[in-house]
Amino acid sequence: MQVLVTGGLGYIGSHTSVLLLEKGYDLVIVDDLSNSNEKVLININKITGKNPIFEKIDLKDKDSVSQLFKNYDFDGIIHFAAHKSVNESVNYPEKYFENNVGSLENIISEIKLIKKPMNFIFSSSCTVYGQADSMPINESFKLKKAESPYGQSKKECEEILETHHKSDHPFKNITLRYFNPIGAHPTALIGELPLGTPENLVPYITQTAIGKRDYLTVFGNDYNTKDGTCIRDYIHIMDLAHAHISCLENLMKVDDDNFFKVYNVGSGKGTSVLELINLFENVNQIKLNYRIGKRRAGDIVIAYADTSKIKNELNWETKHSLENALKTAWNWQLNIN
C-alpha cells in the first residue's frame, strides 16, 4: 500500500511515519517545512533503514496538490499537516483557517477524482469540544464553540468531512481527536522540535531544564482545579502513533465507502500543569525554574478523554507511562542540544 502522510516531518507525523515504514508501507511524506526540518527525514532513515519519498509542498497550493495526486497512486492518506498553536491562532486566526481548512479542501477535491476506495485518517483535536460540561469527554458530546481559532478550524474540518461522508463521493474516514501528545521516540532521534518559542508545555519544560529558557511560566494558578492549574490529558507520542496504525489497518478491512468514525485518543487521565512539572523533576532528577503568570487567552480549564470507544472497537489502548514520556522527552532534548 502507498500511503500519503501530510505533515510527515512534524512531531506526530514523523513518529507515525516510522511505524508505517517498519510495517512495510510504501510512504510518500509531504511537508512544507514551516514547522519542521528536513533533518527529520535523515533520522527517520537512521531508525528504519528506509528512505521514504519526500515532497516539499504547500498544500494550500491547489495546483501542487493536483500534481501530487497525478504523480502517485495513494491507497491511504493520513492528514497531519496543519498549524497547531492555540496561542498563535488567537493572534492570527485567518492564517489558521486558510491553512488548516484550505489544505483539507484541496486534498478532498483530489480524492473525489480518484476511481478507487480511499482510506483517510484526519488529525483533529480535543479543542473541538471547547470547555466540556463534564469529564471525561466522550465522543458523543455536542461540540461547542471552540475557545480558539485553532480549535474552530479543526471543528470546521470535521464538519467538511462529515458533509462529504453524506455526499455522492464518500470515502472511508476515521477522525482522531488528540489530547496532548508528549515524549519522544526511544532512540531520541526524533521528538517534538518547535521552531522558535515552544507553544506546548513539555518542550518548554525541557528547554528550561537545559538552560535554553530562563524560566517556565505557568499560565494561571487560580483555576477551579485541585492545585489551581489547568488539567490536561497527556499521551505518549508512541501510543498516539500506534493509534494511527490501528486505524489504517481497520480501514483497509472495511468494504464500505460510507464508513465514518470519530475517536478520542488520550490516556484517559487528567494531570495538572504543576503535577506534570513535579513528575518531570522527579523522573529526571532536575529542579525547574518556573513562575506563575497570568491566564492565557484560548486555554480551557480541564480536559481529559473517555477512550473506551477506540479501546472497544479497535482494541487500542495506551501502553507507555507518563514517566516514560517525560524521560524520553528529556533524552530527546539532551540529544539535540
BAZA-103700 format. One record per residue (C-alpha): residue in three letters; x, y, z. Coordinates in pm, whole numbers, plus 50000, padded with zeros to 5 digits. Layout:
N
<numar rest="ALA" u="X" v="Y" w="Z"/>
...
//
This chain:
337
<numar rest="MET" u="50000" v="50000" w="50000"/>
<numar rest="GLN" u="50115" v="50350" w="49919"/>
<numar rest="VAL" u="50032" v="50591" w="50198"/>
<numar rest="LEU" u="50048" v="50971" w="50185"/>
<numar rest="VAL" u="50148" v="51130" w="50514"/>
<numar rest="THR" u="50099" v="51506" w="50509"/>
<numar rest="GLY" u="50299" v="51694" w="50770"/>
<numar rest="GLY" u="50507" v="51378" w="50792"/>
<numar rest="LEU" u="50818" v="51554" w="50922"/>
<numar rest="GLY" u="50627" v="51713" w="51208"/>
<numar rest="TYR" u="50606" v="51580" w="51560"/>
<numar rest="ILE" u="50322" v="51329" w="51532"/>
<numar rest="GLY" u="50373" v="51272" w="51161"/>
<numar rest="SER" u="50737" v="51166" w="51195"/>
<numar rest="HIS" u="50666" v="50910" w="51469"/>
<numar rest="THR" u="50375" v="50767" w="51271"/>
<numar rest="SER" u="50589" v="50757" w="50956"/>
<numar rest="VAL" u="50849" v="50549" w="51139"/>
<numar rest="LEU" u="50589" v="50291" w="51240"/>
<numar rest="LEU" u="50442" v="50281" w="50889"/>
<numar rest="LEU" u="50785" v="50218" w="50738"/>
<numar rest="GLU" u="50857" v="49948" w="50996"/>
<numar rest="LYS" u="50526" v="49787" w="50896"/>
<numar rest="GLY" u="50640" v="49782" w="50532"/>
<numar rest="TYR" u="50418" v="50053" w="50384"/>
<numar rest="ASP" u="50530" v="50249" w="50077"/>
<numar rest="LEU" u="50542" v="50604" w="50211"/>
<numar rest="VAL" u="50517" v="50946" w="50049"/>
<numar rest="ILE" u="50581" v="51225" w="50301"/>
<numar rest="VAL" u="50463" v="51577" w="50220"/>
<numar rest="ASP" u="50568" v="51874" w="50431"/>
<numar rest="ASP" u="50617" v="52245" w="50365"/>
<numar rest="LEU" u="50884" v="52263" w="50642"/>
<numar rest="SER" u="50709" v="52563" w="50802"/>
<numar rest="ASN" u="50726" v="52396" w="51142"/>
<numar rest="SER" u="50965" v="52109" w="51080"/>
<numar rest="ASN" u="51312" v="52032" w="50948"/>
<numar rest="GLU" u="51437" v="51818" w="50663"/>
<numar rest="LYS" u="51692" v="51664" w="50904"/>
<numar rest="VAL" u="51400" v="51468" w="51047"/>
<numar rest="LEU" u="51400" v="51272" w="50721"/>
<numar rest="ILE" u="51760" v="51168" w="50784"/>
<numar rest="ASN" u="51673" v="51048" w="51133"/>
<numar rest="ILE" u="51369" v="50856" w="51009"/>
<numar rest="ASN" u="51614" v="50673" w="50782"/>
<numar rest="LYS" u="51852" v="50607" w="51073"/>
<numar rest="ILE" u="51572" v="50449" w="51274"/>
<numar rest="THR" u="51412" v="50243" w="50997"/>
<numar rest="GLY" u="51689" v="50194" w="50742"/>
<numar rest="LYS" u="51439" v="50310" w="50478"/>
<numar rest="ASN" u="51410" v="50621" w="50264"/>
<numar rest="PRO" u="51052" v="50736" w="50215"/>
<numar rest="ILE" u="50971" v="50961" w="49922"/>
<numar rest="PHE" u="50966" v="51326" w="50029"/>
<numar rest="GLU" u="50787" v="51611" w="49854"/>
<numar rest="LYS" u="50814" v="51969" w="49977"/>
<numar rest="ILE" u="50467" v="52101" w="49901"/>
<numar rest="ASP" u="50244" v="52374" w="50036"/>
<numar rest="LEU" u="49903" v="52207" w="50049"/>
<numar rest="LYS" u="49731" v="52545" w="50021"/>
<numar rest="ASP" u="49853" v="52548" w="49659"/>
<numar rest="LYS" u="49579" v="52367" w="49469"/>
<numar rest="ASP" u="49792" v="52310" w="49159"/>
<numar rest="SER" u="50069" v="52147" w="49362"/>
<numar rest="VAL" u="49820" v="51917" w="49533"/>
<numar rest="SER" u="49670" v="51824" w="49197"/>
<numar rest="GLN" u="50013" v="51737" w="49058"/>
<numar rest="LEU" u="50092" v="51530" w="49369"/>
<numar rest="PHE" u="49787" v="51313" w="49309"/>
<numar rest="LYS" u="49879" v="51273" w="48941"/>
<numar rest="ASN" u="50230" v="51156" w="49030"/>
<numar rest="TYR" u="50131" v="50893" w="49286"/>
<numar rest="ASP" u="49865" v="50627" w="49340"/>
<numar rest="PHE" u="49769" v="50654" w="49705"/>
<numar rest="ASP" u="49575" v="50383" w="49887"/>
<numar rest="GLY" u="49567" v="50570" w="50216"/>
<numar rest="ILE" u="49612" v="50924" w="50345"/>
<numar rest="ILE" u="49697" v="51038" w="50696"/>
<numar rest="HIS" u="49646" v="51413" w="50707"/>
<numar rest="PHE" u="49853" v="51574" w="50984"/>
<numar rest="ALA" u="49956" v="51895" w="50809"/>
<numar rest="ALA" u="49818" v="52196" w="50998"/>
<numar rest="HIS" u="49915" v="52497" w="51201"/>
<numar rest="LYS" u="49862" v="52394" w="51562"/>
<numar rest="SER" u="49935" v="52671" w="51811"/>
<numar rest="VAL" u="49634" v="52776" w="52020"/>
<numar rest="ASN" u="49811" v="53094" w="52127"/>
<numar rest="GLU" u="49925" v="53194" w="51777"/>
<numar rest="SER" u="49580" v="53125" w="51635"/>
<numar rest="VAL" u="49429" v="53385" w="51869"/>
<numar rest="ASN" u="49658" v="53647" w="51715"/>
<numar rest="TYR" u="49645" v="53523" w="51353"/>
<numar rest="PRO" u="49308" v="53350" w="51303"/>
<numar rest="GLU" u="49297" v="53398" w="50925"/>
<numar rest="LYS" u="49628" v="53212" w="50890"/>
<numar rest="TYR" u="49475" v="52910" w="51063"/>
<numar rest="PHE" u="49157" v="52893" w="50860"/>
<numar rest="GLU" u="49338" v="52945" w="50530"/>
<numar rest="ASN" u="49591" v="52671" w="50603"/>
<numar rest="ASN" u="49403" v="52413" w="50806"/>
<numar rest="VAL" u="49071" v="52428" w="50623"/>
<numar rest="GLY" u="49212" v="52517" w="50281"/>
<numar rest="SER" u="49460" v="52229" w="50267"/>
<numar rest="LEU" u="49192" v="51976" w="50360"/>
<numar rest="GLU" u="48958" v="52106" w="50091"/>
<numar rest="ASN" u="49232" v="52075" w="49828"/>
<numar rest="ILE" u="49302" v="51715" w="49927"/>
<numar rest="ILE" u="48933" v="51622" w="49926"/>
<numar rest="SER" u="48895" v="51773" w="49578"/>
<numar rest="GLU" u="49159" v="51529" w="49452"/>
<numar rest="ILE" u="49019" v="51229" w="49639"/>
<numar rest="LYS" u="48685" v="51286" w="49465"/>
<numar rest="LEU" u="48860" v="51239" w="49129"/>
<numar rest="ILE" u="49010" v="50901" w="49226"/>
<numar rest="LYS" u="48825" v="50598" w="49094"/>
<numar rest="LYS" u="48907" v="50366" w="49383"/>
<numar rest="PRO" u="48836" v="50343" w="49758"/>
<numar rest="MET" u="49037" v="50578" w="49980"/>
<numar rest="ASN" u="49137" v="50519" w="50341"/>
<numar rest="PHE" u="49157" v="50860" w="50507"/>
<numar rest="ILE" u="49263" v="50947" w="50861"/>
<numar rest="PHE" u="49222" v="51302" w="50982"/>
<numar rest="SER" u="49421" v="51462" w="51259"/>
<numar rest="SER" u="49176" v="51656" w="51475"/>
<numar rest="SER" u="49194" v="51783" w="51832"/>
<numar rest="CYS" u="49017" v="51774" w="52166"/>
<numar rest="THR" u="48990" v="52153" w="52132"/>
<numar rest="VAL" u="48677" v="52094" w="51921"/>
<numar rest="TYR" u="48493" v="52015" w="52245"/>
<numar rest="GLY" u="48558" v="52360" w="52391"/>
<numar rest="GLN" u="48514" v="52357" w="52767"/>
<numar rest="ALA" u="48311" v="52042" w="52818"/>
<numar rest="ASP" u="48042" v="52038" w="53087"/>
<numar rest="SER" u="48163" v="51713" w="53242"/>
<numar rest="MET" u="48460" v="51475" w="53246"/>
<numar rest="PRO" u="48578" v="51251" w="53096"/>
<numar rest="ILE" u="48500" v="51378" w="52746"/>
<numar rest="ASN" u="48303" v="51137" w="52533"/>
<numar rest="GLU" u="48280" v="51140" w="52151"/>
<numar rest="SER" u="47904" v="51179" w="52180"/>
<numar rest="PHE" u="47941" v="51520" w="52349"/>
<numar rest="LYS" u="47797" v="51804" w="52146"/>
<numar rest="LEU" u="48076" v="52018" w="52005"/>
<numar rest="LYS" u="48074" v="52368" w="52147"/>
<numar rest="LYS" u="48221" v="52682" w="52003"/>
<numar rest="ALA" u="48593" v="52627" w="52029"/>
<numar rest="GLU" u="48790" v="52851" w="52265"/>
<numar rest="SER" u="49046" v="52936" w="51994"/>
<numar rest="PRO" u="49062" v="52983" w="51616"/>
<numar rest="TYR" u="49283" v="52672" w="51604"/>
<numar rest="GLY" u="49009" v="52466" w="51765"/>
<numar rest="GLN" u="48747" v="52626" w="51544"/>
<numar rest="SER" u="48950" v="52543" w="51231"/>
<numar rest="LYS" u="48962" v="52177" w="51334"/>
<numar rest="LYS" u="48589" v="52183" w="51402"/>
<numar rest="GLU" u="48525" v="52321" w="51052"/>
<numar rest="CYS" u="48745" v="52048" w="50904"/>
<numar rest="GLU" u="48541" v="51784" w="51085"/>
<numar rest="GLU" u="48220" v="51937" w="50953"/>
<numar rest="ILE" u="48360" v="51927" w="50598"/>
<numar rest="LEU" u="48449" v="51559" w="50636"/>
<numar rest="GLU" u="48106" v="51474" w="50772"/>
<numar rest="THR" u="47943" v="51657" w="50481"/>
<numar rest="HIS" u="48146" v="51455" w="50230"/>
<numar rest="HIS" u="48056" v="51137" w="50416"/>
<numar rest="LYS" u="47693" v="51212" w="50327"/>
<numar rest="SER" u="47769" v="51320" w="49968"/>
<numar rest="ASP" u="47776" v="51136" w="49636"/>
<numar rest="HIS" u="48155" v="51096" w="49668"/>
<numar rest="PRO" u="48215" v="50943" w="50013"/>
<numar rest="PHE" u="48543" v="50787" w="50122"/>
<numar rest="LYS" u="48635" v="50582" w="50426"/>
<numar rest="ASN" u="48731" v="50816" w="50708"/>
<numar rest="ILE" u="48845" v="50798" w="51068"/>
<numar rest="THR" u="48888" v="51126" w="51253"/>
<numar rest="LEU" u="49108" v="51120" w="51563"/>
<numar rest="ARG" u="49063" v="51382" w="51832"/>
<numar rest="TYR" u="49401" v="51402" w="52001"/>
<numar rest="PHE" u="49453" v="51514" w="52353"/>
<numar rest="ASN" u="49811" v="51621" w="52448"/>
<numar rest="PRO" u="50096" v="51418" w="52295"/>
<numar rest="ILE" u="50430" v="51429" w="52476"/>
<numar rest="GLY" u="50757" v="51237" w="52477"/>
<numar rest="ALA" u="50985" v="51116" w="52201"/>
<numar rest="HIS" u="51099" v="50806" w="52013"/>
<numar rest="PRO" u="51304" v="50572" w="52236"/>
<numar rest="THR" u="51610" v="50626" w="52015"/>
<numar rest="ALA" u="51597" v="51002" w="52090"/>
<numar rest="LEU" u="51645" v="51058" w="51714"/>
<numar rest="ILE" u="51303" v="51219" w="51664"/>
<numar rest="GLY" u="51086" v="51418" w="51900"/>
<numar rest="GLU" u="50898" v="51744" w="51935"/>
<numar rest="LEU" u="51101" v="52012" w="51760"/>
<numar rest="PRO" u="50933" v="52352" w="51790"/>
<numar rest="LEU" u="51076" v="52632" w="51581"/>
<numar rest="GLY" u="51120" v="52942" w="51796"/>
<numar rest="THR" u="50949" v="52968" w="52133"/>
<numar rest="PRO" u="50763" v="52645" w="52224"/>
<numar rest="GLU" u="50386" v="52666" w="52243"/>
<numar rest="ASN" u="50342" v="52332" w="52421"/>
<numar rest="LEU" u="50427" v="52268" w="52783"/>
<numar rest="VAL" u="50676" v="51980" w="52770"/>
<numar rest="PRO" u="50926" v="52127" w="52520"/>
<numar rest="TYR" u="50918" v="52447" w="52724"/>
<numar rest="ILE" u="50993" v="52238" w="53033"/>
<numar rest="THR" u="51286" v="52061" w="52867"/>
<numar rest="GLN" u="51429" v="52382" w="52720"/>
<numar rest="THR" u="51408" v="52545" w="53062"/>
<numar rest="ALA" u="51571" v="52243" w="53226"/>
<numar rest="ILE" u="51865" v="52254" w="52988"/>
<numar rest="GLY" u="51909" v="52631" w="53025"/>
<numar rest="LYS" u="51780" v="52743" w="52687"/>
<numar rest="ARG" u="51497" v="52931" w="52862"/>
<numar rest="ASP" u="51548" v="53132" w="53180"/>
<numar rest="TYR" u="51226" v="53013" w="53336"/>
<numar rest="LEU" u="50895" v="52841" w="53265"/>
<numar rest="THR" u="50572" v="53036" w="53300"/>
<numar rest="VAL" u="50270" v="52855" w="53440"/>
<numar rest="PHE" u="49973" v="53036" w="53291"/>
<numar rest="GLY" u="49744" v="53085" w="53588"/>
<numar rest="ASN" u="49712" v="52911" w="53925"/>
<numar rest="ASP" u="49366" v="53036" w="54016"/>
<numar rest="TYR" u="49155" v="52792" w="53815"/>
<numar rest="ASN" u="48895" v="52576" w="53987"/>
<numar rest="THR" u="49117" v="52267" w="53997"/>
<numar rest="LYS" u="49295" v="52077" w="54272"/>
<numar rest="ASP" u="49608" v="52294" w="54259"/>
<numar rest="GLY" u="49475" v="52592" w="54061"/>
<numar rest="THR" u="49645" v="52499" w="53734"/>
<numar rest="CYS" u="49490" v="52365" w="53412"/>
<numar rest="ILE" u="49438" v="51993" w="53375"/>
<numar rest="ARG" u="49514" v="51805" w="53054"/>
<numar rest="ASP" u="49527" v="51450" w="52922"/>
<numar rest="TYR" u="49888" v="51371" w="52826"/>
<numar rest="ILE" u="49952" v="51079" w="52592"/>
<numar rest="HIS" u="50287" v="50929" w="52494"/>
<numar rest="ILE" u="50370" v="51008" w="52130"/>
<numar rest="MET" u="50440" v="50640" w="52055"/>
<numar rest="ASP" u="50094" v="50541" w="52178"/>
<numar rest="LEU" u="49940" v="50809" w="51959"/>
<numar rest="ALA" u="50142" v="50695" w="51657"/>
<numar rest="HIS" u="50028" v="50336" w="51712"/>
<numar rest="ALA" u="49666" v="50455" w="51716"/>
<numar rest="HIS" u="49707" v="50564" w="51353"/>
<numar rest="ILE" u="49835" v="50220" w="51255"/>
<numar rest="SER" u="49533" v="50058" w="51422"/>
<numar rest="CYS" u="49301" v="50295" w="51236"/>
<numar rest="LEU" u="49463" v="50239" w="50898"/>
<numar rest="GLU" u="49458" v="49862" w="50936"/>
<numar rest="ASN" u="49093" v="49877" w="51036"/>
<numar rest="LEU" u="49000" v="50098" w="50739"/>
<numar rest="MET" u="49167" v="49857" w="50497"/>
<numar rest="LYS" u="48940" v="49576" w="50617"/>
<numar rest="VAL" u="48623" v="49782" w="50572"/>
<numar rest="ASP" u="48432" v="49738" w="50247"/>
<numar rest="ASP" u="48210" v="50045" w="50280"/>
<numar rest="ASP" u="48290" v="50386" w="50131"/>
<numar rest="ASN" u="48045" v="50541" w="50377"/>
<numar rest="PHE" u="48247" v="50427" w="50677"/>
<numar rest="PHE" u="48290" v="50724" w="50912"/>
<numar rest="LYS" u="48415" v="50713" w="51271"/>
<numar rest="VAL" u="48541" v="50959" w="51529"/>
<numar rest="TYR" u="48765" v="50852" w="51817"/>
<numar rest="ASN" u="48925" v="51023" w="52113"/>
<numar rest="VAL" u="49293" v="50941" w="52157"/>
<numar rest="GLY" u="49431" v="51010" w="52501"/>
<numar rest="SER" u="49540" v="50840" w="52821"/>
<numar rest="GLY" u="49204" v="50888" w="52990"/>
<numar rest="LYS" u="49369" v="51058" w="53287"/>
<numar rest="GLY" u="49384" v="51424" w="53386"/>
<numar rest="THR" u="49715" v="51571" w="53503"/>
<numar rest="SER" u="49761" v="51931" w="53616"/>
<numar rest="VAL" u="50042" v="52154" w="53495"/>
<numar rest="LEU" u="50206" v="52156" w="53838"/>
<numar rest="GLU" u="50173" v="51777" w="53866"/>
<numar rest="LEU" u="50347" v="51736" w="53531"/>
<numar rest="ILE" u="50628" v="51973" w="53635"/>
<numar rest="ASN" u="50680" v="51785" w="53962"/>
<numar rest="LEU" u="50678" v="51450" w="53783"/>
<numar rest="PHE" u="50937" v="51573" w="53532"/>
<numar rest="GLU" u="51160" v="51690" w="53817"/>
<numar rest="ASN" u="51131" v="51357" w="53997"/>
<numar rest="VAL" u="51181" v="51135" w="53692"/>
<numar rest="ASN" u="51483" v="51324" w="53563"/>
<numar rest="GLN" u="51627" v="51444" w="53895"/>
<numar rest="ILE" u="51622" v="51808" w="53783"/>
<numar rest="LYS" u="51490" v="52120" w="53952"/>
<numar rest="LEU" u="51292" v="52351" w="53723"/>
<numar rest="ASN" u="51282" v="52727" w="53748"/>
<numar rest="TYR" u="50918" v="52819" w="53700"/>
<numar rest="ARG" u="50695" v="53115" w="53778"/>
<numar rest="ILE" u="50324" v="53169" w="53800"/>
<numar rest="GLY" u="50190" v="53403" w="53533"/>
<numar rest="LYS" u="49854" v="53532" w="53416"/>
<numar rest="ARG" u="49599" v="53315" w="53244"/>
<numar rest="ARG" u="49649" v="53271" w="52870"/>
<numar rest="ALA" u="49379" v="53352" w="52615"/>
<numar rest="GLY" u="49224" v="53046" w="52450"/>
<numar rest="ASP" u="49309" v="52798" w="52727"/>
<numar rest="ILE" u="49035" v="52574" w="52866"/>
<numar rest="VAL" u="49041" v="52472" w="53230"/>
<numar rest="ILE" u="49017" v="52095" w="53219"/>
<numar rest="ALA" u="49009" v="51826" w="52951"/>
<numar rest="TYR" u="49067" v="51453" w="52962"/>
<numar rest="ALA" u="48932" v="51174" w="52746"/>
<numar rest="ASP" u="48696" v="50886" w="52767"/>
<numar rest="THR" u="48888" v="50638" w="52549"/>
<numar rest="SER" u="48652" v="50341" w="52582"/>
<numar rest="LYS" u="48524" v="50371" w="52223"/>
<numar rest="ILE" u="48861" v="50324" w="52050"/>
<numar rest="LYS" u="48956" v="50054" w="52300"/>
<numar rest="ASN" u="48636" v="49857" w="52242"/>
<numar rest="GLU" u="48620" v="49899" w="51864"/>
<numar rest="LEU" u="48988" v="49893" w="51763"/>
<numar rest="ASN" u="49144" v="49719" w="52063"/>
<numar rest="TRP" u="49379" v="50014" w="52110"/>
<numar rest="GLU" u="49495" v="50144" w="52446"/>
<numar rest="THR" u="49796" v="50325" w="52587"/>
<numar rest="LYS" u="50100" v="50118" w="52681"/>
<numar rest="HIS" u="50354" v="50383" w="52782"/>
<numar rest="SER" u="50362" v="50566" w="53114"/>
<numar rest="LEU" u="50370" v="50939" w="53176"/>
<numar rest="GLU" u="50705" v="50889" w="53345"/>
<numar rest="ASN" u="50847" v="50726" w="53032"/>
<numar rest="ALA" u="50711" v="51008" w="52816"/>
<numar rest="LEU" u="50887" v="51269" w="53032"/>
<numar rest="LYS" u="51209" v="51067" w="53036"/>
<numar rest="THR" u="51216" v="51029" w="52658"/>
<numar rest="ALA" u="51133" v="51398" w="52615"/>
<numar rest="TRP" u="51436" v="51487" w="52827"/>
<numar rest="ASN" u="51662" v="51240" w="52642"/>
<numar rest="TRP" u="51550" v="51398" w="52314"/>
<numar rest="GLN" u="51634" v="51746" w="52445"/>
<numar rest="LEU" u="51979" v="51627" w="52555"/>
<numar rest="ASN" u="52038" v="51475" w="52212"/>
<numar rest="ILE" u="51952" v="51789" w="52015"/>
<numar rest="ASN" u="52109" v="52048" w="52243"/>
//
